[in-house]
Amino acid sequence: MQSECSYNAVHECAARMSAKKPKLKTAIMTMRVDPQVKAAAKLAAVRARRSVTSLIEVLVLDHCKQTGIDVSAQKRKGGSGR
């Protein structure tokens, strides 16, 4: 399998890859759910090759998109959501 970078450009590739910073996630959500819902979430996450947190984030963002909620506007407002 060939990598994205040729062996002649290893240093350039390493610089490009290290420049990509992950999103900082600083908000904490705690919720209580039925144990069956938690088990279903874990199974769904495994099948989607995601963490439960990532799965929930994707589901919420998809729901917002489908229902016309502007997530970028929510980010600007800030707040804890409590």
N, C-alpha and C positions, 0 to 999 in steps of 0.2 A: 504494500500500500504506500502510495507516495504522499508525502506531507504537503502542506500548503506552501512551504518555503523550500527552495532548492538548497543544496548544501553550500553553495557559494554565498548565500544571503542569510546565513544563520543569525548573525548579529542584528541585521535589520529586522528580521522576523521576530526575534526575541524582544526587541524594542517596541515593535508594533503590538505584540501580544501583551506586554506588560503595561502598555498605555491604556488598554481597555479596562476600565474600572467597573466593578459590579455596582448595582444600585444599592444605596444605603437604605436599610429598612430599620427605622427607629421606632415605629409605632407598635404597641403591644396590644393584642386582642386576646381576651380570655373569655371562653364561653363554656357553658354546660350543655351537653347534648346527651341524648339517649345512648346507652352503650352500643346498641345496634347501629346507630348512625355513625358513631366513631369507628366501628369495625368496617362498615361500608366505605367510609372515607379512606381508611387505611388500604383496603383492597383496591379501591379505585385509583389511589395514588400509585400503588405498586404496579398496577396494570398500565398506567399512563407514564410510568418511569419518572415519577415526580415525588417530592415530599408532600405530606398532607398540607403543609402551609402553602406550597406552590400551587397545589390543586385548588385549594379554597380561593387563593388570590385570582387564579385564572377564571374560576366559576363566577366570582363576584364581578370581575371586570367584564366578562361576557354578558352577564345579566344587565349590567349598567349600559353596555353598548346596545343591547336589544331593546331596552326600555327607554332609551334616550337620555340617560343620566350622563352629564358631562363630567367625567372624572377629573379632567384638568382644572375645571372650575372649583372642584372640591379641594384640590391641592392648594390652590391660591388662598382659600378661606382659612385653611389651617384648623387648629383646635384639636382637642383630644377625641371628640365624637361622643363624649359621655354626657 
